[in-house]
Amino acid sequence: MHIEKNKGVSLYLSDPNYKLNDIIISSGIHSSLKVIPAGPVPPNPAELLMSNRLEELISELKKEFDYIIIDSAPVGIVSDTFLINRVVDLSIYVSRQNYTPKDMIETINDIHNNQRLTNMGLVLNGVEEMAGYGYYSTKTKAPYNK
């Protein structure tokens, strides 16, 4: 998918002249799947994400789409995820077995226990599937079906 870097959320949030149709692009995967790129990296991302313009964007998107998925930066790298939390209905924390550092589990537990993300769920990718019966089994990678 070709994503233009000269338009996206950052421009919409920083310039009231941008409209929703100015930043939405076709995914090329399915006619109903649209994408809004992040846009150019602004000098003040936290300030933009705290603006009322974000609520306006989500409100407009809810009129057009059944589901809105926001892919944010990893928790702990930047504060973006916590700043957009106010406009989401559900937060999905994605981790991968044998890749995500174990100390991140403490961070995940802290986020969950202190309800820092709305309706937080956890997806653990790359889990080996156990097959067999009783004490003996074989390990296989969980199947991936498109």
C-alpha positions in Angstrom: 0.0 0.0 0.0 1.4 3.4 -1.0 0.9 5.9 1.9 1.5 9.5 1.3 3.5 11.2 4.1 2.3 14.6 3.2 -1.2 14.1 4.6 -2.6 12.5 7.7 -3.8 12.9 11.3 -1.1 15.4 12.2 -2.2 17.8 9.6 -5.8 17.4 10.4 -5.2 18.1 14.1 -2.9 21.1 13.4 -4.9 22.8 10.7 -8.7 23.4 11.0 -8.9 23.8 7.2 -8.3 20.1 6.7 -11.4 18.0 6.4 -11.8 14.3 6.9 -11.9 13.6 3.2 -8.5 15.3 2.8 -6.8 12.7 4.9 -8.6 9.4 4.2 -7.1 7.1 1.6 -8.2 3.8 0.1 -6.4 0.8 1.5 -6.3 -1.0 -1.9 -7.2 -4.2 0.0 -11.0 -3.8 0.2 -13.3 -1.0 -0.9 -14.6 -0.6 2.6 -11.2 -0.5 4.3 -9.8 3.0 4.5 -6.6 4.3 6.1 -5.6 7.6 7.6 -1.8 7.9 7.8 -0.1 9.6 10.7 1.1 12.4 8.5 4.3 14.4 8.9 5.9 14.3 12.4 4.9 17.5 14.1 7.1 19.4 16.6 4.3 19.1 19.2 2.6 15.7 18.9 1.4 15.6 22.6 -0.2 19.0 22.3 -2.0 18.0 19.1 -3.3 14.7 20.6 -4.6 16.7 23.6 -6.5 19.1 21.4 -10.3 19.0 20.9 -9.7 18.4 17.3 -9.0 14.7 18.1 -12.5 14.3 19.5 -13.9 16.0 16.4 -12.0 13.6 14.2 -13.2 10.5 16.0 -16.8 11.9 16.1 -16.7 12.3 12.3 -15.2 8.9 11.8 -17.9 7.3 13.9 -20.5 8.7 11.5 -18.8 7.0 8.5 -17.4 3.8 9.9 -18.5 0.9 12.1 -15.0 0.2 13.4 -12.1 2.6 14.0 -8.7 1.1 14.8 -6.0 3.3 15.9 -2.5 1.9 15.8 -0.4 3.9 18.3 3.2 3.8 19.4 4.3 1.2 21.8 3.4 2.0 25.4 6.5 3.3 27.3 8.2 4.7 24.2 6.1 7.9 24.0 2.9 9.1 25.7 0.7 9.0 22.6 -1.3 5.9 23.7 -2.3 7.4 27.0 -3.2 10.7 25.3 -5.6 9.1 22.9 -7.1 6.8 25.5 -9.9 9.3 26.1 -11.4 8.7 22.7 -11.3 4.9 22.5 -13.8 2.3 23.6 -11.3 -0.5 23.9 -7.5 -0.9 24.1 -5.7 -3.9 22.8 -2.1 -4.5 23.9 -0.3 -6.7 21.4 2.7 -8.7 22.6 4.7 -11.5 21.1 5.9 -14.7 22.9 9.7 -15.0 23.1 10.1 -11.4 21.8 8.6 -9.0 24.2 10.9 -8.5 27.2 9.6 -10.2 30.3 9.9 -7.0 32.3 7.2 -5.5 30.1 4.8 -7.9 31.8 5.1 -5.7 34.9 4.3 -2.7 32.8 1.3 -4.4 31.3 0.1 -5.4 34.8 0.6 -1.9 36.1 -1.4 -0.4 33.2 -4.2 -2.9 33.7 -4.3 -2.8 37.5 -4.4 1.0 37.5 -6.9 1.2 34.6 -4.6 3.5 32.6 -6.1 2.1 29.3 -9.8 1.8 28.5 -11.1 -1.8 28.6 -7.6 -3.2 28.1 -7.3 -6.6 26.4 -4.1 -8.5 25.7 -3.2 -10.3 22.5 -0.2 -12.7 22.7 1.1 -13.6 19.2 3.5 -16.3 18.2 2.4 -18.8 20.8 3.4 -22.4 20.2 0.4 -24.7 20.0 0.6 -27.8 22.2 -0.9 -31.0 20.6 -1.4 -34.4 22.0 -2.9 -36.1 25.0 -1.8 -36.6 28.5 1.8 -35.8 29.6 3.3 -36.2 26.1 2.8 -33.7 23.4 4.4 -32.1 20.4 5.0 -28.4 19.8 3.9 -26.8 16.6 3.5 -23.2 15.6 -0.1 -22.0 15.7 -1.5 -22.0 12.2 -1.9 -18.7 10.4 -4.9 -18.5 8.2 -5.6 -15.5 6.0 
